[in-house]
């Protein structure tokens, strides 16, 4: 009996950081640190985000969140979540770098940049995002930049020096999945296809709004290099089990995109010949 196995998914290269998993998981909103720790393990992720400004680094029992994140196993990406100006985001990014430098973490020069426009939509402020991105790049940061699904804005962020553009599937925490797949696809095409001025090696990671494993698969089937999520796992009824499901969905989408799907057709096509010919004759 012949066993057919799929090739292993290659690591995702982000400048000097190499991620063994294409799923990046947040560390906020879990019921407790123990659940977070188990969910991270089940997700198979190798990088996690920590919201430096908004996340409590110490719980009511006096325990630090960093005690539950194995820095030998995970690259910690400081997140400027909760910042509403370029100035605030730059300050928080530098604070996160200082904290991680003390830990000796590989991601000390990395930041997941968010500059939000308002508290209702939590959509990015394009002007503030671009301003903060330029300043952080000049300061030596490798910037993973949260963006809207506007393809023109995505290219401007790339041109500002961002290591990775992260277009939103839908607003943060909504669980609406990929609300506008055509816009995400346009972002990916402009950033990655040479005929549109892109670079096939430039990483694009879909961020925000993921609610189900199928959302992750859709993002990967559009050609994304990875997916970042938090709420979809942390607020699930069973976060640990959902984390495992998200991992499998990411792998499925990766393989599916590269397998070459059949074309969509208006009319049906029989799966076996009408004339009774046996396959191979």
PyMOL commands that set and color helices and strands:
alter all, ss='L'
color gray80, all
select helices_A, chain A and resi 33-43+65-68+86-103+126-138+151-159+181-192+194-196+213-221+231-234+239-259
alter helices_A, ss='H'
color red, helices_A
select strands_A, chain A and resi 12-14+17-19+23-26+47-51+75-79+110-113+142-147+164-167+203-207+226-229
alter strands_A, ss='S'
color yellow, strands_A
deselect
rebuild
show_as cartoon
